[in-house]
Amino acid sequence: MSDVISIKNGSIFQHERLILKDINLEIDEGEFVYLIGRSGSGKSSLLKTLYADIPAKDGVFKIAGFNLNEIKRKEIPMLRRKIGIVFQDFQLLYDRNVEKNLSFVLKATGWDDNEGISRRIDEVLQLVGLQGKRTSMPHQLSGGEQQSVAIARALLNSPKVILADEPTGNLDPETTNDIMKLIMKIRDNGTTVLMATHNYNLILKYPSRVISCANGTITESAK
């Protein structure tokens, strides 16, 4: 198996303030890894560095075949076609329906075949169980359905890795369970998932590898 995410002797800074240091992390293809830690411990900063929202400076940061220390601004859209990002607050476009939310992303990442776009939207909506919601507006959907659309959006370009930042943070326990089953299904299909969470119950219910952010660095935690 090849490493989809590799960090060696990494440090993360925000506005010259050191957030995390001495980061060493290897995540393999098809692996599911939890990223845990208190608010402000650096979880989101690590994810933002991996999708090139925060520049990688010290150490070596690699993801999905890209060296983040050397990535040029014009290459960032190509990176983000190889990774899917899921946020706690969904970040859908609320002025358009589900289909148009998804087609917007496909067109923005270079798709220009309308038949191909429509077919790919069908595929991802079927994967997340929302085949009948294509013409629904976001406000007509439950929180779980909105997050499922956000996950469908993350899957559009068949990414090598999904970075999920507290994807169940705004959901009730039953809906959280549904979303976790969906994420595990994605993992079972071979996609690497790195998921930040505060919810330790999830780790008990869906055991997997755990990485902890604490004391300004990351460490492997016991399952």
N, C-alpha and C positions, 0 to 999 in steps of 0.2 A: 504493500500500500504506500502511496505517496502522501507527503504532507500537503494538506490544503492550506494550513496556516502554520507559519514558522516565525517565531520571534527569538532572537538571540541577543542577550545582554541589552535589552531595550529599555529606554526611558521615554516617558511621555511628559511633555510640557504644554501648559496652556498659558499664553501670554507671559512666557518666561518663568512661570511658576511650576515647579516640579510636582507632578501628580503621582506618577508611578516610576519606580526604578528597578534595575536588576530583573527585568522580565525575561524569562526563558520559557517558551511554550511551543509544543508541537501538537498539532491536531491532524489526525489522519482523515483520508477520504472516507465518507460514510459514517463518521463518528458523531455522537451527540454529546455535548459538553455543557454543563451548567456553569455559569459565572455568577458567584454569589458575593455578598458584601453589603455593608451598611450604605445608606445614602451618603454620597460624597466620598466614597472609598475609591472611586476611579473606574467603576464598571463601564459607565457610558463613555468615558474618555477613551478607554481601550477599544470599545466598539467603533467610536468615531475615528480613531486612528486607523482601524482596519478598513473602513470605507473611505478613507482619505479626506475626512472632514477636518481632522487635526493632522498637521504635517508630522511625519515620522522623522526624527532627527538622530538621536543617539541609538546605537545598536543596529540590528538588521531586522526589518519587518517585511515578511513576504506573505502574500495571500493570492490564491487562485492563479499562480504563475506570474504575478506582478511583484516587483521589488518596490515597496512603498517609499524607500529612502531616495529612489531615483526617479519616481514617477513624475511626469510633466503634467501640467494642468490640463492640456488637451487630451491626455490619456485617461483622465479620471472617468469620463463617460464610458470608455471601453471597460475599465475595471468594474464599474457598477452594472454592466451587462453580465458579468461573470458572478456577481454576488447578488443576493436578495436581502432587502432590509425590511424588517417589521418593527413598527413602533408601538408603544403603549397606547397612544392616542389616535391610532389608525391612519391619520393624515391622508384621508380621502379628499377628493375635490367635490364639495357639497353642492355645486351648481350643475352637476351632470350625473347621469345614471351610471349604473355599474359598468355596462358595456363601454360607455365613453370614458370612464375612469381608466379602464384597462387598455382601450385602443390608444388613448393619449400617451401612455407609457410605451407601447409598442412603436408608435410613430416617432416618438422622441428618441428611440434607440435604433432607428434605421429601417423599420419595417415599412414597406410601401405597397404591398400586395393586399388589397382589401379582402380577398377570399382567404388568404393565409392568416390575416389578422383575425377574421371572424372565426376561423377554425381553431386558432390557438386560444382565443377567449373561451370557446366552448370546452376545450380540453381542460383548462385550469379551473373553470367553474364546476365542471364535473368532478374534478379531483377534490375540491373543497365542499362538494355537496350543495352547490347553489345554482344548479342548472336553470331553475325557474325564476331566478332573480335578475336576469340580464337587463331588464328595462326598469328595475326598481331604482329609486333615488336613495341615497344614503340615509336620509332621515326616515325612510320607510322601513329600515332594517333594524334589527336588534343589535346590541353591542357585539354579541358573538358573531352575528352575520357580517357586521362591518369589519370585524377583525379577520373573518374568513376571506372577505374580499381583499383585505390588505395582504393576506398570505397568498392569495391567488395572484395578486399584482407582483409579489416578490418572486413568484415562480415563472413568470411569463417567458423569460429568456433562458429557461432551464439552467439556473445557476449552479455552480459547483458548491456554493456554501450559502447558508442563510444566517444572517446576523439578526438576532431578535432581542430587542431591548424592552424587557418587562412586558411581553406580549399579552399576558393575562392580568396585568395590574389593575385594569378597570373593569374586570369581569366578575360575575358572581361565581360561586364554587361549581355549580353544574355546568355553566358555560365554559369555565376554565378547563374542566375535564374534557369537554368536547374539543376545545382548541388544542389541548395537549395530545389527544388521540390523533388529531390531524397532523400535528408537528411530528409525532412519532411515525406516522405513515410516510411522511416525506423523508424522514431519516431512513426508513426501511427501503425506500426506493433508491437509496445511494447518495443522497445529498447530505453534506456535512452541515451540522447545526451547532452554533454557539449561542446560547440563550442566557441572558442576564435575568435574574429573578430575586425577589425578596421572599418568595413563598417556599419555605422549607418543607411544607407538606407535599409539594410536587416531587421533591427529591425522594421522599419516602415512598410515594405512590408509583413514580416512574424512575427507578434508580438508574443512575448513570454516572459517568465521571464528573467530578466536581472540582472547579478551580475557584479559589477564594481570593478576593481583593481585601487586603488588610495591611495596616502599618506601612503603607506606601509601596507595596509590591504585591505580587501574586504568588500563591503557593498551591500545591496540590492538596486537596482535602480528602479525608477518609469518606467513603460513600456512606 
